[in-house]
Each structure stands twice: as C-alpha cells, then as structure tokens.
Amino acid sequence: GVEVQTDYVPLLNSLAVYGWQLTCVLPTPIVKTNREGNLSTKQIVFLQRPSLPQKAKKKESKVNNF
C-alpha cells in the first residue's frame, strides 16, 4: 500500500543539454518524515557523459636552418 513518487525529469532535462545521461539510482537507508507524515528517502544518482574524442595535435615540423 505504499506509493513511491520520484521526479528526475527537471534534473535530467537541465543536464541533458550538456550530454549527461542517467545511469543508475541507488536508494539509501536514510528515511525522513515531514510534518504531514510523508516519508522521504535520499537516493544517490549516477550520471555519465560520453567522452569526446580529443583533437589530434598537429605535429609541428621543425626546420633546421644551418
């Protein structure tokens, strides 16, 4: 008889423009009760962003002047 409500949409939308993606959510044993008697838990959210290929450095040709 317990209903769990989560809303990660605002967080995900704000970070998605920078390439971040939700990979995992871990619940913690931390439980709090507010004034209305509702329970809340803390969760650890893991995000990742694909790595971007680094630009190849141009090799500078060295010219020896003799």
C-alpha positions in Angstrom: 0.0 0.0 0.0 2.9 2.4 -0.5 3.2 4.7 -3.4 6.6 5.8 -4.4 6.9 9.1 -6.3 10.1 10.3 -8.0 10.6 13.1 -10.4 14.0 13.3 -12.0 12.7 15.0 -15.1 13.7 18.5 -14.2 17.2 17.3 -13.2 17.6 15.2 -16.3 16.4 18.0 -18.6 18.7 20.5 -17.2 21.7 18.2 -17.6 20.8 16.6 -20.9 21.7 19.7 -22.9 25.3 19.2 -21.7 25.3 15.5 -22.7 24.7 13.9 -19.2 22.7 10.7 -19.0 21.2 8.9 -16.0 22.9 5.6 -15.5 21.8 4.4 -12.0 19.8 5.4 -9.0 20.8 3.8 -5.6 18.4 4.1 -2.7 19.9 4.8 0.7 18.7 3.6 4.1 18.1 7.3 5.1 14.4 7.9 5.7 12.9 11.2 6.9 9.3 12.1 7.9 7.9 15.6 7.2 5.2 17.5 9.1 2.4 15.9 7.0 3.7 12.4 7.9 5.1 11.7 4.4 8.2 9.7 4.2 11.1 10.7 2.0 14.3 8.9 1.2 17.7 10.0 0.0 18.9 8.5 -3.2 22.3 8.6 -4.9 22.0 9.4 -8.6 24.8 8.5 -11.0 25.1 10.3 -14.3 27.6 10.0 -17.1 28.6 11.8 -20.2 30.1 10.1 -23.2 33.8 11.1 -23.7 34.5 13.4 -26.5 37.4 12.4 -28.8 40.4 14.7 -28.3 41.6 16.6 -31.3 44.8 15.2 -32.7 47.6 17.6 -32.1 49.2 18.8 -35.3 52.8 17.8 -35.4 54.9 20.9 -35.9 57.6 20.3 -38.4 60.9 21.6 -37.2 63.0 23.3 -39.8 66.7 23.3 -39.2 68.4 26.3 -40.6 72.2 25.6 -41.0 
